[in-house]
Amino acid sequence: MTQQSTLWAPVKWAQRADSLYVTIDLPDVKSEKVTLTNSALTFAGSSNGQQYAVTLEFLHEVDTAATESKWATTARNVHFYILKKDKEAPFWPHLLKDKALEKTNVKVDWNKYVDEDDDDEQGFDMSALSGGGGFDINQMMAQQGAGMPDGMDDEDSDDEDLPDLEE
């Protein structure tokens, strides 16, 4: 029997001002072992007969004593909700201390992502902007009737002040 190698588990993350969302993106996880300390998250388990493991050494400390910090295994992945230790600190620029490790092994969870400026607006849906591609502010303004024709300012918007086009 050959010894099977352990693979790095695929990881996604997002954050809020006071918390982190971490997802181990493996279906049908079995025999999972999770350890959460103030500085790291360690996961080991199997999926579809393959062994996976990951150790995430966080950029900053997390609050393991908080009862709100929790994790759950679902049929599609393993979810973690972890409170940050310093809830007043600015958004983390990245998840891990080791930026090179993060660049190759951790992805942003765009389904849970919010911009730091939009953190208070939990209901704001970034996908409505279609990923920023093809967004035309002038077209949007015209559709809303907010754009003004060239040569006119807000004070000249009454119909009787419009120039006579037949001249």
PEGIGI-V294992 format. One record per helix or strand of 2 or more residues. SS is the DSSP state (h for helix, s for strand). FROM is the first residue (numbers start at 0). TO is the last residue. Records with the same first field share a line. If there is no record, write none. Layout:
SS->FROM-TO + FROM-TO
//
This chain:
s->6-7 + 10-14 + 18-23 + 28-35 + 39-46 + 49-57 + 69-72 + 77-83 + 105-107
h->98-104 + 115-117 + 125-131 + 136-142 + 153-155 + 158-160
//
